[in-house]
Amino acid sequence: MTQTENRPAYPTLSPAELRHPDSLKWTLYGDDVIPMWIADMDFPVAPPILAALHERLERGLGYHQLMGDGVLDSLLRAKLETHGLGDLPEGGLALLPGVVPGIYSSVAALTQPGEKVLTMTPVYHPFHLSITGQGREVSAVALLNGPDGYEIDWEGMEAAAQDTGLMLLCHPHNPTGRVWTHAELEKLRDLAVRNNLYVVSDELHADLRFTDGPFESFAADKRVQDRTITLTGPCKAFNTAGLGIGVMIGHDAELVKRVRAAAGGLMGHEGAMSVTMWQAALRDGGPWLADTVAYLRANRDFLTGYLREHLPTVRFHPVESTYLAWLDLRDCPHAADIQKFLLEEARVAVHDGPTFAPEAFKPESQGFIRLNFATSREILTEALERLRRALGESQ
Ligand SMILES: Cc1ncc(COP(=O)(O)O)c(C=O)c1O
């Protein structure tokens, strides 16, 4: 791993300091547990963000100026252009308090109660919760476990698409870490056009990629632009989930308005500190992000090597994006209650596989875990040693 001069390599994170009462990740489980569940990184705030937040506090905290082409608006437009989302109209961006509210309001605006919504499984759980929680039905198609990574079941998707008006896409995909390729995106676009689907593309993890070249948004092709809402935010790349903010993006300003309106006044406005944070991240956060991605990539490679050498029964594909490894422990004797077993015996907290599956698919996700490797190498190593001891003893 190459580290840029004068920037941290995050070598010395202290569990005692991380276990602050403010931290959900570090306090949900016991004091001796290493938390590798929720998608927060253990790294400190990027220095340019910290500086901007300090400076903003000096000036008071009134309503933020978000009218017209504000600073955030132009920084976002420039960034989105690199994803293939150029030429966004006026009204093509609508800020949100987070990405999840955008998923919920899209489901509310673009479907009727009782209708089916298409998604893949496993997937980030608010996808199916936003569907069932609003009286719609999940139409889930299981990803296929191919030799080189998870693959889309095209036949399954085609069949399911006939019966729905909305597809929720996770790109890059949480929890498998796939970044859908140009060829896959083309087939998904064809599917959407052929079946007249609206598409919501959650692209929150786009900046945390280990693949080469620029990121390609689902809506980077004209033929799907009028039917797509893209959602993103800074909270994964810059580790700022405690300062909720996100954006809804569309080439059809009327569609953006309609989806935003589905939440009415319930959504609230974006916090001033969140806006300041995102502006600083977009303007000055590039070097920090590059270092962080390099660190995460090295952790991913270390994890890969460790599992292959010491825990060969754990099956997985190294992720192309995100700091979340999707591990198949179905060959472990404790597969039936793997999350509980690892918590109790290894004192490592991970997310349980069935969390990421809608009801009908929960049994087949049992035995999988999602492990967050965005921590120091030292803490990651300790966690892996604990898993090895616990699993070693059980095999
Ligand atoms: C794919 C995906 N979408 C959305 C979110 C949450 O976004 P927010 O906190 O902005 O609502 C997460 C959090 O991990 C995620 O992985």
The ligand as a Gaussian input file, in Angstrom:
#p B3LYP/6-31G(d) Opt

LIG

0 1
 C      -26.454000       0.711000      -0.029000
 C      -26.750000       1.632000       1.126000
 N      -27.700000       2.579000       0.982000
 C      -27.994000       3.429000       1.992000
 C      -27.332000       3.369000       3.210000
 C      -27.683000       4.331000       4.302000
 O      -27.642000       5.637000       3.836000
 P      -28.103000       6.849000       4.738000
 O      -27.457000       6.702000       6.080000
 O      -27.655000       8.066000       3.984000
 O      -29.593000       6.783000       4.825000
 C      -26.341000       2.387000       3.403000
 C      -25.645000       2.272000       4.689000
 O      -24.818000       1.434000       4.912000
 C      -26.050000       1.502000       2.321000
 O      -25.096000       0.560000       2.442000

